[in-house]
Structure formats: structure tokens, C-alpha cells
């Protein structure tokens, strides 16, 4: 797996961001992690800094992420690898997000560790 990845975790839950950071520390070396709590802050940060990987929650305050959000983010940073992160039903939503350009979909009530490791291994 690549070292030195710049990662952005966009999730309104403090607990989920802590959990994901713990897993990332296990899987990645020399990485840099930034965090946002809503979609507006996520876009603000993406307009200022480039990232390698974005873990993007679907349901957040102020606005939810949808497949059009993925497309919009990719117009800002075309090489960014976006993985959706949600408690919503993966089987109902995953294909629409992948069609929009997301590289994966991790369901929060699943095995987050294994899913995150798989996404990272397959894409970096």
C-alpha cells in the first residue's frame, strides 16, 4: 500500500472519525489525515488542498452526499479516490455512487476494518 497518503474523512460523527483514524493508522504509513463534519466544510477544504483519498459520509448536517456530489468533487480533484461511508443500505445505493465515480462503499454497520483495508489495498 502506498505510504504518505493524504486522507480526508468527511463524517459528522466524532466517534466514526475516531474509529476510522484508528484503522487508517493500522493500514497506512506516514499518512496525513484531515477531517470535516459537513459537506460545506468538505468542499471548502477540497478547494484549498489536494487529497489522495476521501471517505465520504452520505448523511451529514446541512446537506447529504449524493451521486452528483461525487461528480462535483471529481471535477475539483479528478484523481481523488472517493469511498462512500454510510449506515444506509449498500445494496440499494452502491451502484449509483460507483457509476458517479466512487471507488467503493463501506457500510457502517458492517466490518469497517476489513472493508477499509480492502478498498485501500485495491486502490493504492
N, C-alpha and C positions, 0 to 999 in steps of 0.2 A: 504494500500500500504506500502511496506517496506520503512523503513527510512534508511538513511545513504548510499544510493546507490552511487556507483562510476560510473559516466556517461562520455562518450566521444562523442562529437559532431564533426563529420568529414564532413565539408562542406566548399567550397571555398568562399561562400558569407558571408561577415561580417554581413549583415543585417539578413540573415536567422539564423545565430548563435545567434544573439541578441534576435530575436523573440523566438527561441526555449528555450533559457535560461530563458526568462520571463515565459514561460509556465511551465517549469520544476520547477521553484521556487513556482508556484501556487500548483503544484501537489505533490511535494516531500518535506519531511522534512530532514534536516541535510544531504543533498546530497553534493557531490563533483563533479564539472564539469570541464572537460578538453576539449580543442579544438584543432583541426588540420585543415589545409587549403588544404591539398592534400594527396594523397594516400601514398606517400613515408613517410611523417611525421606521418601518421596514423600508418603505420607498425612499424616505429621506436619507437613510444610511446607504442604500444601494446607489443613490445618485452621487454620493460622496466617495464611496470606497468600492473597490472590486473584491469579489469573493470567489472562491472555488466551489463551495457547496452551501446550499440554503436548505435548511429543514423548516418547512413552512406549514404552520397550523392552518386548518381550514376555517374553524370558527374562532374569531377574535373580536374584541370590542371595536366598535365604530364601523367595521366592515369585515365581511367574510372573504376569504380567498376562494376564487372560482377558477375554472379553466382559463378564462380571459385574463385573470390576474397573472397566471403563469406566462401567458403570451406577452403581456405587458412587461413583466420583469425581464424576459428574454430579449426584448427589444433594447432594454437598458444594458444588459450584460449577456451577450449571446453565448458565451462559453460557460456560464454559470450552470451548475448541475443542481436542479431543484428536486427535492424529495418531499412529497406531501406527508403530513403528520396529523392524524385525526382520530377521534373517537367515533367518527361516522363510519357507516358500513363500507368497507373497502370494496366489496364485490359490486356494489351499486355505483361507485364513483371512480374507481381506479382508472378505467379505460379512458374516460373523458379527460382526466388530468394527463395521462400519458400521451394522448393524442395532441394535447396542447403543448407538450414538450417536457413534462416532468419525467424524471428517470425512475421514480419509484413511489410507493405509497406504503407508509408504515402506520398500522392501526395501533392506537394507544393501549387498547385492552389486549393486545397480542404480546408476543415475546419481542419487546422493543430491542433488547440487546442483540439477539440473533438477526432480526430484520435490519437493524442499522449496520451491523457488521457485513451482512450480505450486500447491501446497497453500496457501501464503501468499497468493498473488495471488488465488486463487479464494475465499478465506475472510476476507480482511481488506481 
